[in-house]
Amino acid sequence: MVEKDILKKIVFLKDVPDSILEKVGAIAQLKTFDEESILFRQGQEEAFLYMIVSGKVFLNCRSVQGKSLTLDEVSEGRTFGVSALLGESSSTFTAVCAQPSSFITISGQQMRLLFEADFQTGYTLMLKLAELFRSRMEMHTRQFLHSLAMLPEVI
Amino acid sequence: MVKIEDLKRINLLRDFPDHLFEIIANEAQLNIFGAGTQLIAVTEPVNTFFMLIMGQVALKRELTSEIDIILDNLQSGSSFGSSSMIEGSKATYAATCQETCEIITLSGIRMQMLFKQNHELAYRMMFGVAQQYKKHLDTRAQMIMKTLDENPELKDSIKDIENLTLMI
């Protein structure tokens, strides 16, 4: 159980009504992990959604050729592991705690059960996710076109 | 009104229960569009959700006045224009029929109204839309990772590589 005041610190849950935060809080847990703890590995199914309350996490990936690359350093207020919400696909990165960190964790399966029991909650959160993904897609497309325009040899 | 059997051919609606298919079937229309028909224009509001039954549709962006970039070529079972079901959306690509197409259409405004009355419909549609966006984002991330793998010198010039992680 996680209080809604803590959930309100998470960017993804910003502007979500209290009634929904209470339902989400009821299936959420607060967990603390040591530095260098691996939350999940690249290629594994993402079972949990992670929301950082304090600390920092590295999101790393290993290429087919075996090279390691840090894609991101995630700090408090941010959420990762959203594949767990959609009940599909394995993770494209490994999540490692860069320092002792505390998280709100929510099982993807429990979250989907909540959505099936309460479609309004499901719709509210899926709409937020779809909007975020859409704006990310638009940004990728703009960057892709910008890159092509900068590289006339590609054309 | 369209046949439920036709709706069941659409990937995004794959796991929908029959009672929702009936609602969608009552709202939907089946259209035939000729080759070259522009269904969505860049920067224009997206008002319609399109579900492709037969034919091929290209999603394009203009790079220069002489060059169009094809972002995707959609085949039967695909859908596009999901922005129409989210308020205040404008198109970031143009959608053009590459050949004669059989397409089921839904009014975005009408769907948004139905979402207020039927939260199950709203949830299942938005779940499908989020899955669809994520699939596209994953494909792009894999392409970028493969390119970085082959050309590691490019990494330093990418300022927002973190966007590949879908961290929100």
HADDOCK unambig.tbl for C-alpha pairs under 7 A between the chains (distance, minus, plus):
assign (segid A and resid 12 and name CA) (segid B and resid 168 and name CA) 6.35 0.50 0.50
assign (segid A and resid 63 and name CA) (segid B and resid 149 and name CA) 6.31 0.50 0.50
assign (segid A and resid 71 and name CA) (segid B and resid 161 and name CA) 5.95 0.50 0.50
assign (segid A and resid 71 and name CA) (segid B and resid 162 and name CA) 5.13 0.50 0.50
assign (segid A and resid 71 and name CA) (segid B and resid 165 and name CA) 6.98 0.50 0.50
assign (segid A and resid 72 and name CA) (segid B and resid 162 and name CA) 4.75 0.50 0.50
assign (segid A and resid 78 and name CA) (segid B and resid 167 and name CA) 6.92 0.50 0.50
assign (segid A and resid 78 and name CA) (segid B and resid 168 and name CA) 5.72 0.50 0.50
assign (segid A and resid 79 and name CA) (segid B and resid 167 and name CA) 5.75 0.50 0.50
assign (segid A and resid 79 and name CA) (segid B and resid 168 and name CA) 5.15 0.50 0.50
assign (segid A and resid 80 and name CA) (segid B and resid 166 and name CA) 6.90 0.50 0.50
assign (segid A and resid 80 and name CA) (segid B and resid 167 and name CA) 4.70 0.50 0.50
assign (segid A and resid 80 and name CA) (segid B and resid 168 and name CA) 6.40 0.50 0.50
assign (segid A and resid 86 and name CA) (segid B and resid 131 and name CA) 6.55 0.50 0.50
assign (segid A and resid 119 and name CA) (segid B and resid 119 and name CA) 5.25 0.50 0.50
assign (segid A and resid 119 and name CA) (segid B and resid 120 and name CA) 5.15 0.50 0.50
assign (segid A and resid 119 and name CA) (segid B and resid 123 and name CA) 5.77 0.50 0.50
assign (segid A and resid 120 and name CA) (segid B and resid 119 and name CA) 5.33 0.50 0.50
assign (segid A and resid 122 and name CA) (segid B and resid 123 and name CA) 5.53 0.50 0.50
assign (segid A and resid 123 and name CA) (segid B and resid 119 and name CA) 6.78 0.50 0.50
assign (segid A and resid 123 and name CA) (segid B and resid 122 and name CA) 5.82 0.50 0.50
assign (segid A and resid 123 and name CA) (segid B and resid 123 and name CA) 4.05 0.50 0.50
assign (segid A and resid 123 and name CA) (segid B and resid 126 and name CA) 6.58 0.50 0.50
assign (segid A and resid 126 and name CA) (segid B and resid 123 and name CA) 6.90 0.50 0.50
assign (segid A and resid 126 and name CA) (segid B and resid 126 and name CA) 5.70 0.50 0.50
assign (segid A and resid 126 and name CA) (segid B and resid 127 and name CA) 5.77 0.50 0.50
assign (segid A and resid 126 and name CA) (segid B and resid 130 and name CA) 6.76 0.50 0.50
assign (segid A and resid 127 and name CA) (segid B and resid 126 and name CA) 5.88 0.50 0.50
assign (segid A and resid 129 and name CA) (segid B and resid 130 and name CA) 6.41 0.50 0.50
assign (segid A and resid 130 and name CA) (segid B and resid 126 and name CA) 6.89 0.50 0.50
assign (segid A and resid 130 and name CA) (segid B and resid 129 and name CA) 6.44 0.50 0.50
assign (segid A and resid 130 and name CA) (segid B and resid 130 and name CA) 4.50 0.50 0.50
assign (segid A and resid 133 and name CA) (segid B and resid 133 and name CA) 6.01 0.50 0.50
assign (segid A and resid 133 and name CA) (segid B and resid 134 and name CA) 6.76 0.50 0.50
assign (segid A and resid 134 and name CA) (segid B and resid 133 and name CA) 6.57 0.50 0.50
assign (segid A and resid 137 and name CA) (segid B and resid 137 and name CA) 6.59 0.50 0.50
assign (segid A and resid 138 and name CA) (segid B and resid 92 and name CA) 6.79 0.50 0.50
assign (segid A and resid 145 and name CA) (segid B and resid 63 and name CA) 6.58 0.50 0.50
assign (segid A and resid 149 and name CA) (segid B and resid 63 and name CA) 6.97 0.50 0.50
